[in-house]
């Protein structure tokens, strides 16, 4: 690290990042992450909690400057990013950077789109560079915080999500290092979000929206010379890492800048549920398909998982709502057993309280596996599953890397299929294809402020 502290080093990186410095494989993958985020936002803007938020925060007198993604509605910048990022995180479909435990695209995609709309005439290369900057800085700070932040009860989406938004917006606004430092220092001080929300509260979705709104507000304030905490990342007292995480591994946040790119360490979800249970879902799917086992054949299922996954997902499923179902390992495994899938249709109102599903969940147990724990943070998503059939035969399978992780990625075709299925909640086939094509070639655009218009 340079003689600067971590905060200023990261601010300098973001301010000085140029399109030409970003490797082609990063840019290529980033467009898939962006496409995935667009699909999440389009679907999310059709959901009840997003509609309620829009009803509360918007009115006819609002300036009509920024779009609600997938609709013809416009509102103010701060309202738009609040609603769109809530939508992006609205159905547990957004991407995931494992080490930082952040879902970057549900925040960075809306911020990039809405800030560009307000600025006007942002070219495609600048747009993509800003998105990369947002990913890199926020996931590095989140990785320095690690699982300790989550286990202390904070929601990463609401904490370092603010920094993702501030950096993305600041880069689009052509910030220098000083302005970017202030943006980080303001945004990082506004982070919030408590993990108890995972057991059924709609407010979990709002953590993402508030983070996006706080980050954009931070950028707008910084542009007016409003100051933030200059050493917020590394400060020993009241700093981001020391307060949220309880440790201060700030060196992780600046390690190998321009050499290692965190964008590529971001995975795309094949399931509409908390990522921590995906390896267990993959294990069960593998066992049942490979051995021709049906749900009616199963006597019991045991999932062996990491301690963070156990705390995060292996609690008693009792609230019977969409949020709790998506965050719960027992519900997820039950649906894989009964239906072989865990996407939007598996969280209908009748299913989340179905007696058949609730009874099947009684066959499932979960426990912490010391062997997985010994492997450390990198393998916190790892799982082993054992299935015992009614004729007392045992089958087991282990997955180190979930489907959709950087080590076991989805194909481009699978990502496009997911995007189309989510975008179809608001757009017809022709508009979906137009939108996909525009994202595919966005670096060629001279002005992206209206590129979302598919008419």
TORRO-452387 format. One record per residue: residue in one letter; z, y, x of N, C-alpha, C, CB in turn. Coordinates in steps of 0.2 Angstrom, whole numbers, plus 5000, padded with zeros to 4 digits. Glycine has a CB too. Example, Ala and Ser with C-alpha at 12.3 -4.5 7.8 and 13.67 -1.06 7.14 Angstrom:
A503949725066503949785062503949845066504549785057/S503549895064503649955068503950005064502949975070/
***
This chain:
X500049945004500050005000500050065004500650004995/X499750115002499750185006500350215006499150225003/X500450275009501050305010501250335003501050365015/X500850334998500950354991501350294988500350364987/X501750314983502150264979501650224975502650294975/X501850174971501450134967501150174962501850074964/X501450224959501150264953500550304955501750304950/X500650334961500150384963499550344966500350434968/X499750284969499150244972498750214966499450184975/X499050194960498650174955498250224951499150134950/X498650284951498250344948497650364952498750404948/X497750364959497150374963496650324962497450374971/X496750264962496250204961495850224954496650144960/X496250234949495950254943495450314943496450254937/X495750364946495350424946494750424951495750484949/X494750384956494150374961493750314959494450374968/X493950274954493450214953492750234951493850174948/X492250204954491550224952491250154950491250254958/X490750164945490350104942490150064948489850134938/X489850094953489550054959490050014963489150104963/X490650034962491149994966491449934962491750034967/X491149924956491449864952490949804953491449884944/X491149754955490649694955490349674949491049634958/X489749654949489249634944489649584939488649614946/X489949534942490249484938490849504934490549424942/X491149554936491649594932491349634927492149644937/X490849664928490549704922490249654917489949744925/X489949604919489649554915490249524910489349504918/X490749504913491349474909491649524905491849444914/X491749584907492049644904491649654897492049704908/X491049644897490649664891490849604886489949664892/X490949544888491149494883491849504881491149424887/X492349534885492949554883492949604878493449574889/X492449654879492349714874492149684868491949764877/X491649644868491349614862491849584858490749564863/X492249544861492849504858493349554854493249464863/X493449614858493949664855493649694849494049714860/X492949704849492649734843492749694837491849754845/X492549634838492649584833493349584830492449514835/X493849584834494549584832494749644828495049584838/X494449704830494549764827494249764820494349824831/X493649744819493249744813493649704808492549714814/X493849644810494249594805494849624804494349524808/X495249654809495849684808495849744803496149704814/X495349784803495349834798495249814791494749884800/X495149754789495149724782495849704780494649674782/X496349694785496949664783497449714779497249644789/X497949684776498349724772498749774776498749674768/X499049754781499549794785499149854788499849754791/X498549844790498149894793497949944787497449874796/X497749924781497649964775498250004773497349924769/X498849974774499450014772499550064777500049964772/X499450054783499550104789499050164787499450074796/X498450144786497950194785498150244779497250164783/X498350214774498550244768499150294769498750194762/X499550274774500150314775499950374780500750274779/X499550364785499450414790498850454789499350384797/X498350444785497750484784497750524777497150434784/X497450574777497350614771496650644771497950664769/X496450674766495750704765495750764770495650734758/X496250794772496250854776496150844783496850904775/X496150774785496150754792495450774795496250684793/X495450794801494750814804494450744805494850844811/X493750744803493350684803492950674810492850684797/X493350654815493050654822492950584825493450694826/X493350534822493350464826493350414820493950454830/X492950354822492850304817493350254817492150274819/X493450224811493850164810493350104810494250164803/X493450064815492950024818492749974812493149984824/X492149964811491849924805491849954799492249864805/X491950014798491950054792491550114793492650074789/X491450154787491150224787491650274787490650224781/X492250264788492850304788492950344794493450274785/X493050404794493250444800493950484799492650494803/X494250484805494950524804495050554811495550474802/X495650584812495750614819495850564824496450654818/X495750584830495750544836496450504836495750584842/X497050534836497650504836497750454830498250544836/X497550464824497550424819497050364820497350454812/X496450374822495950324823496250274828495350354826/X496450294834496750244839497350204836496850274846/X497750244833498350204830498150154825498750254826/X497650164820497450114815497050064819497050154810/X496550084823496050034826496449984831495550064830/X496950004834497249964839497749914835497650004844/X498049944830498449904825497949844822498749944819/X497349864821496849814818496749764823496249854816/X496549784830496349744835496949694837496249784841/X497549704836498049654837498349624830498649694840/X497949644825498149624818498149554816497749664813/X497749504820497749434818497849394824497149424814/X498149414829498249364835497649344838498749314833/X497049374838496449354840496249384846495949364835/X496549444848496349484854496449444861496749544854/X496149464866496149434873496849434876495749464877/X496949394881497649394884497549384892498049334881/X497949434895498049424902498649394904497949504906/X498649334906499249294906499849324910499049224909/X499749344916500249364921500649434918500049384928/X500249474915500549534912500749524905500049594913/X500549474902500649454895500449514890501449444894/X499849544892499549604888498949574885499449664893/X498749604879498149594876497749654876498249574868/X497349664882497049734883496549754878496749724890/X496149714876495549734872495749764865495049684871/X496349744863496549774856496749844857497049734853/X496849864863497049934864496449974868497649944869/X496249944873495649984877495049994873495549944883/X494849944869494249944865494250004860494049884861/X494750014856494750074851494850134855495350064847/X495250134860495350204864494650224867495850194869/X494350174870493650194873493150224868493350134877/X493150184863492650204857492850274854492650154852/X493550284852493750344849493750404853494350334846/X493950394860493950454864493250474866494350434871/X492850424867492150444868491750484862491750374869/X491950464856491750494850491950564850491950464844/X492550584852492850644852492450694858493550654853/X492450664864492150694869491350704868492250654876/X491050654866490350664865489950654872490150724862/X489350624871488850614877489150584883488650684879/X489550534882489850484888489250434889490550454886/X489050424895488550374897488850304897488150394903/X488450254897488750184897489050164903488150144896/X488850194909489150174915489850204916488750194921/X489950264914490550294913491050264908490550374912/X490750244903491150204898491450144900490650194892/X491050104904491250034906491750044912490649994909/X491650094916492150114922492750124919491850164926/X492850164914493450184910493850124908493350234905/X493450074905493750014902494049974908493249974898/X493649964913493849934919494549964922493349924924/X494550024922495150064925495750044920495050134925/X495650054914496150034909496449964910495950044902/X496049914911496249844912496549834918495549804912/X496349864924496549854930497249884931496149884936/X497349944929498049974930498549944926497950054929/X498449934919498949914915499149844916498649914908/X498649794918498849724919499149724926498149684919/X499049764931499449764937500149784936499049804942/X500249834932500949854931501349804927500949924927/X500949774922501249724918501349654922500749704912/X500949644927501049584931501649594935500449564935/X501749654937502349664941503049664937502349744944/X502949674931503549664926503649594925503449704920/X503149554924503149484923503549464917503549454929/X503749394917504049364910504749394909504049294911/X505049424914505649454913505649504908505949484920/X505149544907505149594902505149564895504449644903/X504749514894504749474888505349444886504149424888/X505649414891506349374890506849424889506449334896/X506849484891507349534889507249564882507249594894/X506649544879506549554872506049614870507249574869/X505749634875505249684874504549654873505249734881/X504149684869503449664868502949704873503249684860/X502649664877502249694882501649734879501949644886/X501449714873500949754870501149834869500749724864/X501749834867502049904866502249944872502549894861/X502349904877502649944883502149964888503149894887/X501749914892501249934896500549944893501149884902/X500549934886499949954882499850024882500049924875/X500350064882500350134883499950154889501050164883/X500050124894499750144901498950124900500050104907/X498850064897498150044896497750104893498049984892/X498050124888497750184884497650244888498150194877/X498150264891498150324895497650324900498850344898/X497650274904497150264909496450264907497250204914/X496250234901495650224899495450294896495550174893/X495850334893495750394890495650444896496250424885/X496050444901496050494906495450484910496650484911/X495150424911494550414915493950444911494450334916/X493950434905493450464901493450534901493450434893/X494050564902494150634902494050664909494850654899/X493850624914493750644921494350664925493150694921/X494850634924495550654927495450644934496150614924/X495850694938495950684945496550644946495950754949/X496750634952497350594953498050624950497450584961/X498050694951498650724948498750714941498650794950/X498150724937498150714930498250644928497450744927/X498050594932498150524930498850504931497650484934/X499150534937499850524938500250544932500050554944/X500150604930500550634924500450584918500350704923/X499750564917499650524911500050464911498850514910/X500050424917500450364917501150384916500350334924/X501450434919502150454919502350474912502250514923/X501850504908502050514901502050454897501550574898/X501450414897501350354893501850304894500650324895/X502050294901502550234902503250254899502550224910/X503350314898503950334896504050334888504150404898/X503450314885503450314878503350244875502850354875/X503350194879503250124877503850094873503150084883/X503650054868504250024864503949964861504450074859/X504349924858504149864854504649804856503449844856/X504949774851505449724852505149654849506049744848/X505349604853505049544851505349504845505149494857/X505849524843506149494836505649504831506749534834/X505149554832504649564826504149494826504149624828/X504149454831503749394830503949344825503749364837/X504549354823504749304818504549324810505449294818/X504149374810503849384803503749454801504349354798/X503849504805503749574804503049594805504249614807/X502849634800502149664801502149714807501949704795/X502749744808502749794814502549764820503449814814/X502549704821502249674828501549704829502249604828/X501149704824500449734824500449804826500049724818/X500949844824500949914825501149934832501449944820/X501449884835501649894842501049914846501949834846/X500449884845499849894848499549964847499349844847/X499549984840499350044838499750104841499350044830/X500350094841500850154843500750154851501550134842/X500550104854500450104861499850144863500450034865/X499350134859498650164860498750234858498150134855/X499050254853499150324851499550364856499550324844/X500150334859500550364864500150374870501150314865/X499750324872499350334878498850384878499050264880/X498450394872497950444871498350514871497550434865/X498950514867499350574867499550594874499950574863/X499750554878499850564885499350594889500150504889/X498750564888498150594891497950664889497550554890/X498050674883497850744880498350794883497850744872/X499050774883499550814886499450834893500250784885/X499250774897499150784904498550834905498950714907/X498050834901497450874902497650954901496950864897/X498250964898498551034897499151044902498751034890/X499151004907499651014913500350994911499651084915/X500450954905501050934903501250874909501050904896/X501850874911502050834917502350764914502450864922/X502250714918502650654917503050634923502150594915/X503350574922503750544928503350524934504250484926/X503350564939502950554945502950484948503050604950/X503550454948503650384951503850334946504150394957/X503550334940503750294935503750224936503350314928/X503250194939503150124941503750104945502550114944/X503850134951504350114956505050144956504050124962/X505150184951505850224951506450174950505850274946/X506950174955507450124954507950134948507850134961/X507950194946508350214940507950244935508950254942/X507850214929507550234924506750234925507650304923/X506550194929505850174930505550124925505650154937/X504950114925504650064920504849994922503850074921/X504749974928504949904930505649894930504649894937/X506049944933506749934934507149934927507149984938/X506849964922507149974915506949914911506950034912/X506249904910505949854906506049784908505249864904/X505949774915505949704918506649694921505449704923/X506949734924507549724927507449704935507949674924/X506849704937506649694944506149744946506349624945/X506049754952505649814954505149784959506049864957/X504749744957504149714962503549754961504049644960/X503649824963503049864962502549854967503349934963/X502649814972502049804977501549754973502349764983/X501749714969501249674965500749724961501649634960/X500949774959500449824955499949854959500849874952/X500049854966499549884970499149834975499849944974/X499349774974499049724979498349714979499449654977/X497949724984497249704985496849744980497149634984/X496949804979496549854975495849854978496849924974/X495349844973494649844975494449774978494449904980/X494949734979494749664982494849614976495149654988/X495449614973495549574967495549614961496249534968/X495149584956495049614949495349584944494249624948/X495849614941496249584935495849564929496849624934/X495349604928494849594922494649514922494249634922/X494549484927494249424927494849374926493949404934/X495449394926496049354925496249354917496649364929/X495849384913495949394906495549334902495749464904/X495949304898495649254894495449274887496049194894/X495049234884494849244877495149194872494049254876/X495349204867495749154862495249114858496249184858/X495249054858494949014853495349004846494748944855/X495949014847496449004841496649074839496948954842/X496849084833497149154830497849144830496849174823/X498149134836498849124836499149144843499049044835/X499749144844500049164851499749124856500849164850/X499649144862499249114867499749054870499049154872/X500349064870500849024873500848954871501549054873/X500548944865500548874862499848844862500748874855/X499348874865498648854865498648784869498248904868/X498948784875498848724879499148664875499248724885/X499648674871499948614867499448594861500648634864/X499148644858498648634853498048594856498348704850/X497848614862497348574866497548504867497148614872/X498148494869498348424870498348384864499148434873/X498648414859498648374852497948354850499048404847/X497448404850496748394848496448344853496348464849/X496548344859496248294864496548224862496448314871/X497148214861497448154859497148124853498248154858/X497148164847496948144841496148124841497048194836/X495748164844495048154845494848094849494648214847/X495148084855495048034859495247964857495348044866/X495747964853496047904850495947884843496747894852/X495547934840495347924833496047924828494947864831/X496447964830497147964826497048024821497747984831/X497248004815497248044809498048074808497048014803/X498048124804498748154803499148104800498748214799/X498948064795499348014791499547954796498847984786/X499247944802499447894807500047914811498847874811/X500247984811500748004816501448004813500548084817/X501847974818502547964816502948024819502847904819/X502848044825503148104828502748134833503848094830/X502848204835502448234840503048274844501948284837/X502948264851503448304855503048344860503948254859/X503248414860502848454865503348474870502648524861/X503148464877503548484882503248554885503548434888/X503548604886503348674887503748704892503248714881/X503548764894503948814899504548844895503548864902/X505048864899505548904895505348964892506048924901/X504849014895504649064891504249054885504149104895/X503848994885503548974879504048954873503048924880/X504548914876505048894871505448944868505548844875/X505648994871505949054869505549094864506249104874/X504849104866504349144863504149104856503749154867/X504149044856503749004850504148954847503148984853/X504648924850504948864847505548874843505148814853/X505548924839506148944834505948914827506249024834/X506548914823506448884817506048924812507148874813/X505448894810504948924805505248934798504348884805/X505448994796505848994790505549054786506549004791/X505249104789505049164785504349154781504949224790/X504049104783503449084779502949144778503649054772/X502749174783502249224782501749224788502549304782/X501249264788500749254793500949264800500149304791/X501349314801501549334808501949274811501949394808/X502449254807502849194809502449134810503449184805/X501949124806501549064807501149064813501149054801/X500849124815500449134820500849124827500049194820/X501449144827501949144833502349074834502349204833/X502249024829502648974829502348904832502948964822/X502648874836502248814839502248754834502648784845/X502748754830502748694825502248704820503448694822/X502148764817501648774812500948764816501648844810/X500848784822500248774825500048704826500248814832/X500448664828500348594830500248554823500948564833/X500648574818500548544811499748554809501048574806/X499548614809498848634807498348594811498748704807/X498448594818497948554822497948484819498148564829/X498548454818498548384816498248374809499248364815/X498348424804498148414798497448434797498548454793/X497148484800496548514799496048524805496648584796/X496348514811495948514817495748584820495348474816/X496048634817495848704818496448744817495248724814/X496448804820496948854819496648924820497548844824/X496248944815495949014815496149044809495149004816/X495749094807495949134801496049094795495349184799/X495649044793495749014787496348964787495148964786/X496648954792497248914793497948954791497348884799/X497849024790498449064788498349094782498449114794/X498049064777498049084770498749084767497549044766/X498849114762499549124759499749054756499549174753/X499349014754499548954751499748904757498948924747/X499448914762499548864768500248884771498948864773/X500348944772500948964776501648944773500949034778/X501548924767502148894763502048834760502448944758/X501548794762501348734759501848674760500648704762/X502048644755502548584756502248534760502748554749/X501648514760501348464764501448484772500648454763/X501248554773501348574780502048574782500948644781/X502448604778503148604780503448544781503548644774/X503248494777503548424778503248394785503348374772/X502648404786502348384792502748414799501648394793/X502948474798503248504804503848474806503348584802/X504148434801504848404803504748344808505148374796/X504048324809503948274813503848294820503248234811/X503848364821503748394828504348424831503248454827/X504448404837504948434841504648464848505448384843/X505048514851504848544857505448554861504548614855/X505348544868505848554873505548584879506148484874/X506048614883505848634890505748584895506348684892/X505148584898505048534903505148554910504248504903/X505648524914505848554920505348554925506448514923/X504848504925504248494929503848554928503848434928/X503748584922503348634921503648704924503148644914/X504348704923504648764925504648774933505448754923/X504648714936504648714943503948744946504748644946/X503448744942502848764944502748844944502248734940/X503248874941503248954941502848984935503048974947/X502849054936502549094931501849084929502649164933/X501449064934500749054934500548994929500449034940/X501048944928500948894923501348894917501148824927/X501548954915502048964909501648934903502249034908/X500948934903500648914897500448834897499948954896/X500648804902500548734903500948694898500748704910/X500648634895501048594890500848524891500848624883/X501348484889501248414888501448394881501648364894/X501048344878501148324871501148254871500648354866/X501648224868501648154867501648144859502348124870/X501248094857501148074850501348004849500448084848/X501747984844501947924843501647904836502747904843/X501247854835500947834829501447794825500347804830/X501247784819501747744814501747664816501547744807/X501347644820501347574823501647574830500647544823/X502047634832502447644838502047644844502947584838/X501347654844501047664850501047744852500247654849/X501147744859501247814862500647834865501847814867/X500447904864499847934868500148004870499247944863/X499948014876500148084879499548114883500748074884/X499548184883499048224887499348284889498448234882/X499148304895499448364898498848414900499748354905/X498948484898498448534900498848584904498148564893/X498548594910498748654914498548714912498648634922/X497848714910497548774908497248774901496948794913/X497448814897497248814890496448824889497648864886/X496148804884495448824883495448904882495148784877/X494948934885494949004885495249044890495249024878/X495649004894495949034900495449054906496548994903/X495549094911495049104916494849034920495349154921/X495348994920495248924924494848874919495848894926/X494848884913494548844908494148884902495048794905/X493648924904493448974900493048954894493049024904/X492948994889492548984883491848994886492649024877/X491348964883490648974885490449044881490148924883/X489849074884489649134881489449124873489049164884/X489249064872489049044865489649044861488648984865/X490149014863490849014859491149084858491348964863/X491049124863491349194862490849224857491249234869/X490249224857489849254852489949224845489049244854/X490049164845490149134838490849164835490249054839/X491349164840491949194837491849264835492549194843/X491449304839491349374837490949384830490949414843/X490449344829490149344823490549324817489549294824/X490949274818491449254813491949314811491849194814/X492149344816492649404814492249464811493049424820/X491649484814491249544812491049534805490749554817/X490949464803490649454797491049474791490449384796/X491749494792492149514787491949584785492849514790/X491549624789491349694787490649704787491749734790/X490249664792489549684793489149624791489449694801/X488449644789488049584788487749564795487449614783/X487349514794487049474800486649524805486649414798/X486249564801485749614805486249664809485349654800/X486749694806487149744809487549704815487649774805/X487749644814488149614819487649604825488349544817/X487049584824486549574830486449634833485949544827/X486349694830486249754833486849774837486049814827/X487449764835488049784838488049744845488649774834/X487949684844487949634850487449654855487849564848/X486849674853486349694858486549764861485649704854/X486849804858487049874860487549864866487349924855/X488049814864488549804869488249774876489149764866/X487849724874487549684880487149734885487049634877/X486949794883486549834887486849904887485849844885/X487549914886487849974885487750014892488549964884/X487749984898487650024904487050064904487749974910/X486550054900485950084900485950144895485350044898/X486450154891486550204886486650274890487050194881/X486350324888486450394890487050424886485850434889/X487150404880487650434876487950374871487450494872/X488550354872488850304868489250334862489250264873/X489350394862489750424856489550404849489750494857/X488950384848488750364842488450284842488150404839/X488550254848488250184848488550134843488350164855/X489150144841489350104836489050104829490150114835/X488650154828488250164822487750114822487950234821/X487750064817487250014817486750024812487549944816/X486650074809486150094804485550114807486450144799/
***
